[in-house]
Amino acid sequence: MLLEAAFSNLIKIGTLTVTFPNGSQRHFGSGTGPKAAFAIRTERARRRLLLNPALALGEAYMDGELEPVEGSLFNTLDFLAMNSMDGGQHFFDKLMEKVRWFRRHLDQFNPAGRSRKNVAHHYDLDGRLYSLMLDEDRQYSCAYFPNGDETLEEAQLKKKRHIASKLKLDRPDLHVVDIGCGWGGMAIYLAREFGARVTGLTLSTEQLEAATRRAQEAGLGDRVRFELTDYRDWNGQVDRIVSVGMFEHVGVNHYRTFFQTVRNMLKDDGVALIHAIGRADGPGSTNPWIAKYIFPGGYSPALSEVMSVVEKSGLWATDIEILRLHYARTLELWRQRFMAHRTTLAKIYDERFCRMFEFYLIGSELAFRRMGHMNWQLQLTRNVATLPLARDYMVDQERQLASRPLAIGLGAAVSVGIASNLSIAHSADR
């Protein structure tokens, strides 16, 4: 009876039909549309959905103990998310959220050793998964859809252009550190398009090997190198810092260290660009299923949590941009590719893994569509006078990059890309 009462309290919009393990069926909500239906197959799942629904829902689906009856998993989760955001509340989940809030400093304690284990949990998976799901450049972060109808490859290229324009790479041979470099796509792009010297830092052995190989194959081995190094262990100053999709793994306990490290790493005229997932509704805690199965130690912060630390770091926040719904579209396209190759991936892993990853992709997409998640890009400098007074230089640079085809090799970048990039950057200073 308690689970039924919880469903009654949660469903405020539309109608949810639940089939219980004994075969009985109950309807919750208004009796009108929208509608969703699922079956709870076991008493274990029923008990766990009562006590810790945010964790048990995903686990029950992974184990085949909960199944959508009408419509897809996406429709079912979208229905539940819609009701959750409209004021519906599972009373035990409200209690568990308070527990997660008090535990978050412990859960996000990420010293170097623990960070390596957390990274390996997700990023050292079989590379075939990411090659089938991601774009050709393996950009595993929010793409950029200024028009909304871009392909995944186009949107990921536009993301790299958008970020590069904020780094103001206005002369060759600038030394850039890419904190959390993934499979090396951003580092290779900056070297190829701007003649930058890039050092990528990663804690993933899988990504280190793949990124190093890619740089060599691109003929950029003399300009791009990758290290299995924690950002906290970096010594020396550089011209530029870029970090895309890594800050979510820093942990709230370590924000002060992160931004102090960024400040120490930057030369006096240096520029940093940090791109991360955030939440628009203030500080919170990580969904327990995501924390257990996908990103242990991870957390997407509200900007209020970030800026309060930046303000004490000695850095200038010179530009802040919020990207709304761009990640929702990115995740939708990843999900389409994942599902298109689901049979192949089930042979590489198993059905339970595929159910886990499907749940992850859908839940993450809905976090951006329904639950207040977004992306923020934060540009930082040490010196108040480092950058032009107006942000026109960013727009000019991005448009100039879009006006010509992507260079294939470093030689082409030096002869065509760098010259035109420097020209546009210099004109923006005048």
C-alpha positions as CSV (number, residue, x, y, z in Angstrom):
1,M,0.0,0.0,0.0
2,L,2.9,2.4,0.7
3,L,4.2,2.2,-2.9
4,E,0.7,2.8,-4.2
5,A,0.5,5.9,-2.0
6,A,3.8,7.1,-3.3
7,F,2.6,6.8,-6.9
8,S,-0.5,8.7,-6.0
9,N,1.5,11.5,-4.5
10,L,3.9,11.5,-7.6
11,I,1.5,11.5,-10.5
12,K,-0.1,14.9,-11.0
13,I,-0.3,15.0,-14.8
14,G,-1.8,12.3,-17.0
15,T,-2.3,8.6,-16.1
16,L,0.2,6.0,-15.0
17,T,-0.9,2.3,-15.1
18,V,1.2,0.0,-13.0
19,T,1.0,-3.8,-13.1
20,F,2.3,-5.3,-9.8
21,P,4.1,-8.7,-9.3
22,N,0.8,-10.5,-8.4
23,G,-0.8,-9.4,-11.6
24,S,-3.0,-6.7,-10.1
25,Q,-3.2,-3.4,-11.9
26,R,-3.7,0.1,-10.6
27,H,-4.2,3.5,-12.3
28,F,-2.7,6.7,-10.8
29,G,-3.4,10.3,-11.8
30,S,-6.1,12.1,-13.7
31,G,-7.4,9.3,-15.9
32,T,-6.6,11.3,-19.0
33,G,-3.5,11.8,-21.2
34,P,-0.6,11.7,-21.4
35,K,-0.3,8.1,-20.4
36,A,2.4,5.7,-19.4
37,A,2.4,2.1,-18.2
38,F,5.0,-0.3,-16.8
39,A,5.0,-3.7,-15.0
40,I,6.9,-4.5,-11.8
41,R,8.0,-8.1,-12.2
42,T,9.3,-9.0,-8.7
43,E,8.6,-8.2,-5.1
44,R,12.2,-7.2,-4.6
45,A,11.8,-4.5,-7.2
46,R,8.6,-3.4,-5.6
47,R,10.2,-3.0,-2.1
48,R,13.2,-1.2,-3.5
49,L,11.1,1.2,-5.6
50,L,9.5,2.2,-2.3
51,L,12.6,2.7,-0.3
52,N,15.1,4.3,-2.8
53,P,13.3,4.9,-6.1
54,A,16.0,7.1,-7.7
55,L,18.4,4.1,-7.5
56,A,16.0,1.2,-7.8
57,L,14.2,2.4,-11.0
58,G,17.4,2.0,-13.1
59,E,18.5,-1.1,-11.4
60,A,15.1,-2.8,-11.9
61,Y,15.1,-2.0,-15.6
62,M,18.7,-3.3,-15.9
63,D,17.7,-6.6,-14.3
64,G,14.5,-7.0,-16.2
65,E,12.4,-6.5,-13.1
66,L,10.6,-3.5,-14.5
67,E,9.4,-3.2,-18.1
68,P,7.5,-0.5,-20.0
69,V,4.1,-2.0,-21.1
70,E,2.9,0.8,-23.4
71,G,5.4,2.9,-25.3
72,S,9.2,3.0,-25.1
73,L,11.5,3.4,-22.1
74,F,11.9,7.0,-23.2
75,N,8.2,7.7,-23.0
76,T,8.0,6.1,-19.6
77,L,10.9,8.0,-18.1
78,D,9.7,11.3,-19.8
79,F,6.3,10.8,-18.2
80,L,7.9,10.3,-14.7
81,A,10.2,13.3,-15.2
82,M,7.4,15.5,-16.3
83,N,5.4,14.7,-13.1
84,S,8.5,15.0,-10.9
85,M,9.2,18.5,-12.2
86,D,5.5,19.5,-11.9
87,G,5.5,19.1,-8.2
88,G,4.9,15.4,-7.8
89,Q,7.0,13.8,-5.1
90,H,7.8,10.3,-4.0
91,F,8.0,10.9,-0.2
92,F,10.9,8.5,0.4
93,D,12.8,10.0,-2.5
94,K,12.5,13.4,-0.8
95,L,14.1,11.9,2.3
96,M,16.8,10.2,0.3
97,E,17.6,13.4,-1.5
98,K,18.4,15.0,1.9
99,V,20.6,12.1,2.8
100,R,22.5,12.5,-0.6
101,W,22.9,16.2,0.1
102,F,24.6,15.6,3.5
103,R,26.8,12.8,1.9
104,R,27.9,14.7,-1.1
105,H,31.2,16.0,0.2
106,L,32.1,12.4,1.1
107,D,30.8,11.0,-2.2
108,Q,32.8,13.6,-4.2
109,F,36.1,13.3,-2.3
110,N,38.3,12.7,-5.3
111,P,42.0,12.6,-4.5
112,A,44.2,11.6,-7.4
113,G,44.0,7.8,-6.8
114,R,40.3,7.8,-6.5
115,S,39.9,10.1,-9.6
116,R,41.9,7.5,-11.6
117,K,39.5,4.7,-10.6
118,N,36.5,6.9,-11.3
119,V,37.7,7.7,-14.8
120,A,38.6,4.1,-15.6
121,H,35.1,3.0,-14.6
122,H,33.5,4.9,-17.5
123,Y,36.2,5.9,-20.0
124,D,38.2,2.7,-20.2
125,L,35.3,0.8,-21.6
126,D,35.7,-1.1,-24.9
127,G,36.6,1.5,-27.5
128,R,34.1,0.0,-29.9
129,L,31.2,1.4,-27.8
130,Y,32.3,5.0,-28.3
131,S,33.3,4.5,-31.9
132,L,29.8,3.4,-32.7
133,M,28.0,6.0,-30.6
134,L,30.0,9.2,-31.0
135,D,30.9,11.3,-34.0
136,E,34.0,10.5,-36.0
137,D,36.2,12.7,-33.8
138,R,34.9,11.0,-30.6
139,Q,33.8,14.2,-28.9
140,Y,32.2,12.9,-25.7
141,S,30.7,16.2,-24.6
142,C,27.9,18.6,-25.5
143,A,27.9,19.5,-29.2
144,Y,26.8,23.0,-30.4
145,F,23.7,23.4,-32.5
146,P,23.3,27.1,-33.4
147,N,20.8,26.3,-36.1
148,G,19.3,23.2,-34.5
149,D,19.4,21.0,-37.6
150,E,23.1,20.2,-37.6
151,T,24.3,16.6,-37.9
152,L,26.3,15.3,-35.0
153,E,29.6,15.7,-36.9
154,E,28.7,19.3,-37.8
155,A,27.6,20.2,-34.3
156,Q,30.8,18.8,-32.7
157,L,32.9,20.7,-35.2
158,K,31.0,23.9,-34.4
159,K,31.6,23.2,-30.7
160,K,35.3,23.1,-31.3
161,R,35.1,26.3,-33.3
162,H,33.0,28.0,-30.6
163,I,35.4,27.1,-27.8
164,A,38.5,28.0,-29.9
165,S,37.1,31.4,-30.6
166,K,37.0,32.1,-26.8
167,L,40.7,31.1,-26.4
168,K,41.9,33.9,-28.6
169,L,44.7,31.9,-30.2
170,D,46.1,35.0,-31.9
171,R,49.7,33.9,-32.6
172,P,51.4,30.6,-33.5
173,D,53.1,28.2,-31.0
174,L,51.0,29.1,-28.0
175,H,51.2,26.4,-25.4
176,V,47.8,25.0,-24.6
177,V,47.0,22.5,-21.8
178,D,43.8,20.5,-22.4
179,I,42.7,19.2,-18.9
180,G,40.7,16.1,-19.5
181,C,41.5,15.7,-23.1
182,G,39.4,12.7,-24.0
183,W,40.4,11.0,-27.2
184,G,42.4,14.1,-28.3
185,G,40.0,15.7,-30.7
186,M,40.2,19.2,-29.3
187,A,44.0,19.1,-28.9
188,I,44.4,18.0,-32.5
189,Y,42.0,20.6,-33.7
190,L,43.8,23.5,-32.0
191,A,47.2,22.3,-33.3
192,R,45.9,21.8,-36.8
193,E,43.9,25.0,-37.1
194,F,46.1,27.4,-35.1
195,G,49.5,25.9,-34.9
196,A,49.3,25.6,-31.1
197,R,51.5,23.3,-29.1
198,V,49.0,21.3,-27.0
199,T,49.5,19.0,-24.0
200,G,46.5,16.9,-23.2
201,L,46.1,15.6,-19.6
202,T,44.0,12.4,-19.0
203,L,43.6,9.8,-16.3
204,S,42.3,7.2,-18.8
205,T,44.9,4.7,-20.2
206,E,42.5,3.8,-23.0
207,Q,42.1,7.5,-24.0
208,L,45.9,8.1,-23.7
209,E,46.7,5.3,-26.1
210,A,44.0,6.3,-28.6
211,A,44.8,10.1,-28.5
212,T,48.6,9.5,-28.9
213,R,47.9,7.3,-31.9
214,R,45.6,9.8,-33.5
215,A,48.0,12.7,-33.1
216,Q,50.7,10.6,-34.8
217,E,48.4,9.6,-37.6
218,A,47.5,13.2,-38.2
219,G,51.1,14.2,-38.5
220,L,51.0,16.3,-35.4
221,G,53.2,14.3,-33.1
222,D,55.6,17.2,-32.8
223,R,52.9,19.6,-31.7
224,V,50.5,17.5,-29.7
225,R,51.4,15.2,-26.8
226,F,49.3,13.4,-24.1
227,E,50.2,12.6,-20.6
228,L,48.6,10.3,-17.9
229,T,48.7,13.1,-15.4
230,D,46.3,14.6,-12.8
231,Y,45.8,18.3,-13.3
232,R,47.0,18.9,-9.7
233,D,50.4,17.5,-10.6
234,W,51.1,19.9,-13.5
235,N,54.2,22.2,-13.1
236,G,54.9,25.3,-15.2
237,Q,52.9,28.1,-16.9
238,V,51.2,28.0,-20.2
239,D,49.5,30.4,-22.6
240,R,46.0,28.8,-22.7
241,I,44.0,26.2,-20.8
242,V,40.9,24.4,-22.2
243,S,38.8,21.9,-20.3
244,V,35.7,20.3,-21.8
245,G,33.5,18.0,-19.8
246,M,36.1,17.3,-17.1
247,F,35.0,19.7,-14.4
248,E,32.0,17.5,-13.5
249,H,34.6,15.0,-12.1
250,V,36.5,17.5,-9.9
251,G,34.2,17.2,-6.9
252,V,32.9,20.1,-4.7
253,N,35.7,19.6,-2.2
254,H,38.3,20.3,-4.8
255,Y,36.9,23.4,-6.6
256,R,39.2,25.7,-4.8
257,T,42.2,23.6,-5.7
258,F,41.1,23.4,-9.3
259,F,40.8,27.1,-9.9
260,Q,43.9,27.9,-7.9
261,T,45.7,25.4,-10.1
262,V,44.3,27.1,-13.3
263,R,45.5,30.4,-12.0
264,N,49.0,29.1,-11.3
265,M,49.2,27.4,-14.7
266,L,48.3,30.5,-16.6
267,K,50.9,33.1,-17.7
268,D,50.0,36.7,-16.9
269,D,48.4,37.2,-20.3
270,G,46.9,33.6,-20.3
271,V,43.3,32.6,-21.1
272,A,41.3,29.6,-19.9
273,L,38.0,28.2,-21.1
274,I,36.1,25.8,-18.9
275,H,33.1,24.0,-20.4
276,A,30.9,21.8,-18.1
277,I,27.5,20.6,-17.2
278,G,25.6,22.6,-14.7
279,R,22.2,22.9,-13.1
280,A,19.9,26.0,-13.3
281,D,18.0,25.4,-10.1
282,G,20.8,25.7,-7.6
283,P,23.0,23.3,-5.8
284,G,21.9,19.7,-5.5
285,S,23.3,16.1,-5.5
286,T,24.0,13.5,-8.1
287,N,21.4,11.0,-8.9
288,P,22.4,7.8,-7.0
289,W,22.0,5.5,-10.0
290,I,24.3,7.7,-12.1
291,A,26.8,7.9,-9.3
292,K,26.9,4.1,-8.9
293,Y,26.8,2.9,-12.5
294,I,28.0,5.7,-14.7
295,F,30.0,8.6,-13.1
296,P,31.2,7.7,-9.6
297,G,32.4,10.8,-7.9
298,G,30.7,13.0,-10.4
299,Y,28.6,16.1,-9.9
300,S,27.2,18.8,-12.2
301,P,27.3,22.1,-10.2
302,A,25.2,25.2,-10.2
303,L,27.1,28.3,-11.3
304,S,26.6,29.8,-7.8
305,E,28.8,27.0,-6.5
306,V,31.5,27.7,-9.1
307,M,31.5,31.5,-9.1
308,S,31.8,31.7,-5.3
309,V,35.1,29.9,-5.6
310,V,36.3,31.7,-8.8
311,E,35.8,35.1,-7.0
312,K,38.3,34.0,-4.3
313,S,40.8,32.5,-6.7
314,G,42.3,35.7,-8.1
315,L,40.9,35.0,-11.6
316,W,38.7,37.2,-13.7
317,A,35.5,35.7,-15.2
318,T,35.6,37.5,-18.5
319,D,32.8,35.7,-20.2
320,I,30.0,33.3,-19.2
321,E,27.7,31.6,-21.6
322,I,24.8,29.2,-20.9
323,L,24.0,26.5,-23.5
324,R,20.4,25.4,-23.2
325,L,19.2,22.2,-24.8
326,H,22.3,21.6,-26.8
327,Y,23.2,18.6,-24.7
328,A,19.7,17.2,-24.9
329,R,20.0,17.1,-28.7
330,T,23.5,15.7,-28.4
331,L,22.3,12.9,-26.2
332,E,19.4,12.2,-28.5
333,L,21.7,11.7,-31.4
334,W,24.0,9.5,-29.3
335,R,21.0,7.4,-28.2
336,Q,19.9,6.9,-31.9
337,R,23.3,5.7,-32.8
338,F,23.6,3.4,-29.7
339,M,20.2,1.9,-30.5
340,A,21.1,1.4,-34.1
341,H,24.1,-0.7,-33.0
342,R,22.5,-2.3,-29.9
343,T,22.6,-5.8,-31.2
344,T,26.4,-5.5,-31.9
345,L,27.0,-3.9,-28.5
346,A,25.1,-6.7,-26.7
347,K,27.6,-9.2,-28.2
348,I,30.5,-7.1,-27.0
349,Y,29.0,-6.7,-23.6
350,D,25.6,-8.2,-22.6
351,E,22.0,-7.3,-22.4
352,R,22.3,-5.9,-18.9
353,F,25.0,-3.5,-20.0
354,C,22.9,-2.3,-23.0
355,R,19.9,-1.7,-20.7
356,M,22.2,0.3,-18.3
357,F,23.6,2.5,-21.1
358,E,20.1,3.0,-22.7
359,F,18.8,4.1,-19.3
360,Y,21.8,6.4,-18.9
361,L,21.4,8.1,-22.2
362,I,17.6,8.6,-21.8
363,G,17.9,9.8,-18.2
364,S,20.6,12.2,-19.1
365,E,18.7,13.6,-22.1
366,L,15.7,14.2,-19.9
367,A,17.8,15.9,-17.3
368,F,18.4,18.6,-19.9
369,R,14.9,18.6,-21.4
370,R,12.9,18.5,-18.1
371,M,15.1,18.8,-15.0
372,G,17.0,22.1,-15.2
373,H,20.4,20.8,-16.5
374,M,22.4,22.9,-19.0
375,N,26.0,23.6,-20.0
376,W,28.1,26.6,-19.0
377,Q,31.2,28.0,-20.6
378,L,33.4,30.1,-18.4
379,Q,36.3,32.2,-19.8
380,L,39.0,33.2,-17.2
381,T,42.1,35.3,-17.2
382,R,44.6,36.4,-14.6
383,N,44.8,40.0,-15.9
384,V,41.9,42.3,-16.3
385,A,43.3,43.7,-19.5
386,T,44.2,40.5,-21.3
387,L,41.3,40.4,-23.7
388,P,39.5,43.1,-25.9
389,L,36.8,45.1,-24.2
390,A,34.1,43.7,-26.4
391,R,33.5,40.1,-27.3
392,D,33.3,40.8,-31.0
393,Y,36.6,39.0,-31.5
394,M,34.9,35.7,-30.6
395,V,32.2,36.2,-33.2
396,D,34.6,37.3,-35.9
397,Q,36.9,34.3,-35.2
398,E,34.1,31.8,-35.3
399,R,32.7,33.2,-38.5
400,Q,36.1,33.1,-40.1
401,L,36.6,29.5,-39.1
402,A,33.2,28.6,-40.6
403,S,34.0,30.3,-43.9
404,R,36.6,27.8,-44.9
405,P,36.8,24.0,-45.0
406,L,38.4,22.1,-42.1
407,A,42.2,21.7,-42.8
408,I,43.3,18.1,-43.1
409,G,46.9,18.4,-42.0
410,L,49.3,20.7,-40.1
411,G,50.8,22.0,-43.3
412,A,47.5,23.2,-44.6
413,A,46.7,24.7,-41.3
414,V,50.0,26.6,-41.3
415,S,49.6,27.9,-44.8
416,V,45.9,28.7,-44.8
417,G,44.4,28.5,-41.4
418,I,47.0,30.1,-39.1
419,A,47.6,33.1,-41.4
420,S,43.9,33.9,-41.7
421,N,43.2,33.2,-38.0
422,L,46.0,35.6,-37.0
423,S,44.7,38.2,-39.4
424,I,41.2,38.1,-37.9
425,A,42.6,38.1,-34.4
426,H,44.8,41.1,-35.0
427,S,42.0,43.1,-36.6
428,A,39.8,42.4,-33.6
429,D,42.4,44.1,-31.4
430,R,42.4,47.3,-33.3
